[in-house]
Amino acid sequence: MQNKELKFIEIIKNSLSDNSYLGDDCAFLKDLNLCISSDMLVEGVHFDFKYTTPALLARKALKVNISDILASGAYPLYATVCLSGRPDEDFMEKFYSSINSCALEYGVKIIGGDLTASKDLTISICILGSGRGRNISSRKNAKKGYILALCGNFGASARGLKMLFENPRENNVFTKAHLDPDIQVKCSEAIASRALEPYAMMDSSDGLINALEWIAKSSNAGFSVDYEKIPKIDGTSRAEVLFGGEDYSLVCALSKSDFERVNCPELIAAGVVTDTGRIFIDGKDIENETREEFLHFD
């Protein structure tokens, strides 16, 4: 996990007088029972109009932010949408019509934003969710003996992106996973409303192993994973399953009693939390795997 982004994060944390809100997918403001997150999509880095459209881009931009709220265990309520670039009226109509319909689908209200000109198109969304009646997650809550529980497929989006690079008009389950990803509303609700003990949860926006490494680091823990139990679609490679990002599936460490209590059919037990400080796949240290992952600044 040693890359430039992590170094930047450490600089930010060390520069702030209070960095206690940093470290999870969302900042949880306990006094307000509110979760807040923000995310950006940048043209040429996260998307290309060779294979996406304004309508699909709008849906993905909002859904990836909703996913952060779901990964915290909260439920989404409000969002602001900031857009920079040089869009035309046709783009604006298609983009905002699509983001409005997506917001209605997930019970989100668009309450404002900002517009400015720039060279490349950038979408920045700030989203707010409520923790009322929910047990909010934290990456630091994984404990030895907890179940590693996964919801959603891993590796499909990475496979889809490779297909779109080869043929921008490709249309199948993999390209759909990349352009209009599924987000895990029901599973998040089941976990956060039924779990009684502290638990750790993230989405797999940067890949399964990335999520496991963050949780392991924050919890001073490790993981032992059964590769065959990782939910995936036939046709994805091992590297895509382990390191491919933008699936927005859930990666959760739950106590055994809470895993049974949650009783969600989509939630798959794929391993256990250990105290090794390392991640093992079928008994082999992940450090020996050939990594194929997206790094934001490297």
C-alpha positions, 0 to 999 in steps of 0.5 A, a space after each residue: 500500500 505504499 504509494 504517493 496517495 498514501 503519502 499525501 493522506 499522511 501529509 493531510 492528516 499531519 497538517 490538520 489540528 483535528 484529523 479524528 474524522 479521517 480514515 473511513 469512507 465517510 466522516 461520521 458526525 455523531 452529534 448530528 447522526 450524519 455521515 458525509 462523503 465526497 468523491 470526484 470523477 475526472 475526464 481522462 482519469 476515471 472516464 472517457 466519452 469514447 465509451 460512456 455517455 452523459 447519462 451513464 456518467 451522471 448515474 455512476 457519479 452519483 452511485 459511487 457517492 451513494 456507495 460510500 454512504 452505504 459502506 458506512 452503514 448509513 442511508 443517503 439523503 442529500 447531495 450537492 453536484 459540482 461540475 467543471 469543464 466546457 459542456 454544451 447545453 445538450 450535455 447539461 440536459 442529459 447529465 442533469 436529467 439522468 442524475 435527477 432520475 438516479 437520485 429519485 431511484 435511491 431517495 436522494 435530493 439534489 440540494 445544490 452545487 457549483 459550475 465553473 469552466 475548466 479544461 477537462 470535465 470534472 464531477 465532484 459530489 458531496 453526499 450526506 446520509 443519516 445514521 438514525 437507527 443504524 450501527 455505523 461502521 469503522 475500518 478500525 473495528 475488525 477483530 480476530 475471529 470476525 467473519 470476512 463477509 462480501 456482498 456483490 461481485 469482484 473483478 467485473 468492472 475491471 474486466 468491463 473496462 478492458 473490454 471497452 478499451 478494445 471495443 467502446 461499443 461492447 455491451 455485456 454484463 462486464 461493461 455494464 458493471 463498469 459503466 452503471 455499477 450495482 450498489 449494495 443497498 439491501 445488504 448495507 441496510 441489513 448489516 447496519 440495522 441488525 448488527 449489534 457489535 462494532 464492525 468494519 465495512 468498506 466498498 471495493 471502489 479501489 479493489 478487494 485487496 485494497 479494502 482488506 489492506 485498509 481495514 487490516 491497517 486500521 484494525 491492526 489485524 489481518 485476513 485469511 481468505 478463501 479465493 473460491 468463496 469470493 463472489 465473482 462472475 465467470 470470465 474474470 481473472 484472479 488479478 481482476 478479482 483481487 485488485 480490480 476496482 470500481 465494483 462498489 461491492 461491500 467488504 465487511 468484518 462482522 462478529 460470528 453472531 452478527 453475521 448470523 443475525 444479519 441473515 442476508 442471502 447476498 452476504 457471503 462468508 469468504 474468510 476470517 479476521 486474524 491477528 497476523 497483520 497480513 493478508 493470506 489468500 488460500 494460505 499464501 501471502 498476498 505480497 507474493 501476488 502480481 499486483 494489477 491495481 489503479 494508483 491515483 498519483 503513481 
